[in-house]
Amino acid sequence: MSLSALQTAFEIYLTGDSALPSNELLEQIRGSTALSALEGLQIYHNAYRSRLLAVLREDFPALLHWIGNESFEQLALAYMAAWPPRHFSIRWLGEKLPEFIGSYVEEPQLSPMRELAELEWAFTLAFDAQDVEALSAEIMSSLSAEDWIALQVALVPSANWLQMQYNTLDLWKAAKADAPLPATTRLPNDQSCLVWRHDLVCRYRSLQPDEATALRLFASGESFASLCESLRTPHGDHAPTQAAIWMRQWISDGLLVRL
């Protein structure tokens, strides 16, 4: 058997469901007095799955805490069978788990489970996102009045928008604190949530609808003057003041980069 054929046979065994290797592969492996060829191959076979399961447990600890180890392992194994690793970095292993939950779980568990998985994956994305210099109070203080009016911004690369329909943040916080989990409840209204990284720490914040709308508009490339104008209908003469208040909050949070 050629080296490439041996590597292919080993990969097929490693990623397959059967704990028994093919006879062709087994014949190519030399055992020892301490460990037979079959035992050695099975160690690799089991270790591969154990490592993948460990990564998913690390990336989705709140989901694991919520549904329990046995149910999580069943979900993870089914997911890996449907979506085996396709990237050289194991960091992307859980990318499709929220989507897979939609085909694996039925309502009423489906939606809150998927939402919790999306929240946890957003933290993973935020943690690994490109690092940039966010707008700071010092930078803003150096801008002229003309620069303020024409200022255009975008969200930092680590920022991810989420729309919460359930008390998912409460579930996540309870799981993180290893506290009893609250019952899953539907929120009276959908809630916008941002997850991002600032000062090497992953953060999150819920936004009221008017603030979320304003931030989406401003971060889409509209100028600060346009933001103030868009707030004139709901806030009247207080629009510039409200825009400045939110602007100060967004800068303090490290959410914005200047275009």
C-alpha positions in Angstrom: 0.0 0.0 0.0 1.4 3.4 -1.0 1.8 6.1 1.6 -1.1 8.2 0.2 -3.4 5.2 0.2 -2.3 4.4 3.8 -3.1 8.0 4.9 -6.5 7.9 3.1 -7.4 4.5 4.8 -6.3 5.9 8.2 -8.4 9.0 7.7 -11.5 7.0 6.6 -11.1 4.9 9.7 -10.5 7.8 12.1 -13.5 9.7 10.9 -15.8 6.8 10.4 -18.4 5.3 12.8 -16.9 1.8 13.0 -14.5 1.0 15.8 -12.9 -1.7 13.7 -10.4 -0.8 11.0 -10.4 -2.4 7.6 -8.2 -5.5 7.2 -6.1 -3.6 4.6 -5.3 -0.9 7.1 -4.7 -3.3 9.9 -2.2 -5.3 7.9 -0.1 -2.1 7.4 0.2 -1.4 11.2 2.8 -3.1 13.3 1.9 -3.7 16.9 4.2 -4.3 19.9 4.3 -6.6 22.9 2.5 -3.9 25.0 -0.1 -2.8 22.4 -1.5 -4.6 19.4 -2.1 -2.9 16.1 -5.8 -3.0 16.6 -5.6 -1.5 20.1 -3.3 1.3 18.9 -5.7 2.2 16.1 -8.7 2.1 18.4 -7.0 4.6 20.8 -6.6 7.0 17.9 -10.2 6.4 16.8 -11.6 7.1 20.3 -9.2 10.0 21.0 -10.3 11.8 17.8 -13.9 11.8 18.8 -13.1 12.7 22.4 -11.1 15.8 21.3 -13.9 17.0 19.0 -16.5 16.5 21.8 -14.2 18.4 24.2 -14.0 21.4 21.8 -17.8 21.5 21.5 -18.2 21.4 25.2 -15.8 24.3 25.5 -17.5 26.3 22.9 -21.1 25.6 24.1 -20.8 25.3 27.9 -24.2 26.9 28.6 -26.0 24.5 26.2 -24.2 21.6 27.8 -25.2 22.8 31.3 -28.8 23.2 30.1 -29.5 19.8 28.4 -27.0 17.7 30.3 -24.0 15.7 29.3 -25.7 12.7 27.8 -28.1 14.7 25.6 -25.3 17.0 24.6 -23.1 14.1 23.6 -25.9 12.7 21.5 -26.4 16.1 19.8 -22.7 16.5 19.3 -22.1 13.1 17.7 -25.1 13.5 15.4 -23.8 17.0 14.5 -20.3 15.7 13.7 -21.8 12.9 11.5 -23.7 15.5 9.5 -21.1 18.2 9.6 -17.6 16.6 10.0 -14.7 19.1 10.3 -14.0 20.8 7.0 -11.4 23.4 8.1 -7.8 22.9 9.1 -8.5 24.8 12.4 -10.6 23.0 15.0 -11.8 26.5 16.0 -14.5 26.3 13.3 -15.9 22.9 14.4 -19.1 24.4 16.0 -19.9 26.9 13.2 -23.0 25.0 12.0 -24.3 23.7 15.3 -27.0 26.3 15.7 -28.2 25.5 12.1 -28.0 21.8 12.8 -30.2 22.1 15.9 -33.0 23.3 13.6 -33.0 19.9 11.9 -32.3 17.8 15.0 -34.6 19.2 17.7 -38.4 19.8 17.5 -40.4 22.7 19.1 -40.8 23.8 21.7 -37.2 23.1 22.5 -35.8 23.9 19.1 -36.0 27.8 19.1 -34.6 28.4 22.6 -31.8 25.8 22.1 -30.8 27.3 18.8 -30.9 30.8 20.2 -28.6 29.8 23.1 -26.2 28.1 20.6 -26.2 31.3 18.5 -25.3 33.4 21.5 -22.5 31.1 22.5 -21.1 31.0 19.0 -21.2 34.8 18.8 -18.9 34.9 21.8 -16.5 32.5 20.0 -16.6 34.7 16.9 -16.0 37.9 19.0 -13.0 36.3 20.8 -11.2 35.4 17.6 -12.1 38.5 15.5 -9.6 40.9 14.0 -8.2 43.3 16.5 -8.6 47.0 15.6 -8.2 50.4 17.3 -11.7 51.4 18.4 -12.7 55.0 18.7 -11.9 56.4 22.1 -12.7 59.5 24.1 -9.2 60.8 23.4 -9.6 60.4 19.7 -13.0 62.1 19.8 -11.7 65.0 21.8 -9.2 65.8 19.1 -11.9 66.1 16.4 -12.9 69.5 15.1 -16.6 70.5 14.9 -16.5 69.8 11.1 -15.1 66.4 11.7 -17.9 65.6 14.2 -20.6 66.6 11.7 -19.0 64.4 8.9 -18.0 61.6 11.2 -18.7 58.1 9.7 -18.2 54.9 11.7 -18.6 51.1 11.5 -18.9 48.5 14.2 -15.7 46.8 15.3 -15.1 43.5 13.5 -15.8 41.5 16.6 -19.4 42.8 16.9 -22.3 40.5 16.2 -26.0 41.4 16.3 -28.5 38.9 17.8 -32.2 39.1 18.1 -33.4 37.5 21.3 -36.9 36.0 21.5 -36.4 34.1 24.8 -34.7 34.8 28.1 -31.5 33.3 26.7 -29.2 35.8 28.4 -30.6 34.8 31.8 -30.0 31.1 30.9 -26.5 31.9 29.7 -25.7 33.9 32.9 -27.1 31.3 35.2 -25.1 28.5 33.4 -21.9 30.6 33.5 -22.4 31.1 37.3 -23.2 27.4 37.7 -26.5 28.5 39.2 -30.0 26.9 38.8 -31.3 27.6 35.4 -34.5 29.6 35.1 -37.4 28.2 33.1 -37.4 29.1 29.4 -39.8 31.9 28.7 -40.7 33.9 25.6 -39.9 37.6 25.9 -42.8 40.1 25.5 -40.9 41.7 22.6 -37.8 40.6 20.6 -34.7 42.1 22.1 -31.6 43.3 20.2 -28.3 42.2 21.7 -24.7 42.9 20.7 -21.8 40.7 21.5 -18.3 42.0 20.9 -14.7 42.1 22.3 -13.1 45.2 23.9 -9.8 45.3 25.9 -9.4 41.5 25.3 -12.7 40.8 27.1 -15.9 39.5 25.3 -18.8 41.7 26.2 -22.6 41.8 25.6 -25.3 44.4 26.0 -29.0 44.5 25.3 -30.3 47.5 23.4 -33.7 49.2 23.5 -35.3 49.3 20.0 -34.6 53.0 19.5 -31.0 52.8 20.4 -30.5 49.6 18.3 -32.1 51.4 15.3 -29.9 54.4 15.8 -26.7 52.3 16.1 -27.5 50.2 13.0 -28.0 53.4 11.0 -24.9 55.1 12.3 -22.7 52.0 11.8 -24.0 51.6 8.3 -21.9 54.6 7.2 -24.3 57.5 7.8 -22.7 60.7 9.2 -23.3 61.9 12.7 -25.3 64.8 11.2 -27.6 62.2 9.5 -27.9 60.4 12.8 -29.1 63.5 14.5 -31.5 64.2 11.7 -33.0 60.7 11.9 -33.6 61.2 15.6 -35.5 64.5 15.2 -38.9 62.8 14.7 -38.9 60.8 17.9 -36.8 63.2 20.0 -37.4 66.6 18.5 -35.0 69.4 19.6 -33.3 66.9 22.0 -32.1 64.7 19.0 -28.5 66.0 19.1 -28.4 65.5 22.9 -29.7 62.0 22.6 -27.3 61.2 19.8 -24.4 62.5 21.9 -25.4 60.4 24.9 -25.6 57.2 22.8 -22.3 58.1 21.1 -20.6 58.5 24.4 -21.9 55.0 25.5 -20.9 53.4 22.2 -17.4 54.8 22.4 -17.0 53.8 26.1 -18.1 50.3 25.1 -15.4 50.2 22.3 -18.0 49.5 19.7 -17.0 51.8 16.9 -14.2 52.4 14.4 -13.8 55.5 12.2 -14.2 55.1 8.5 
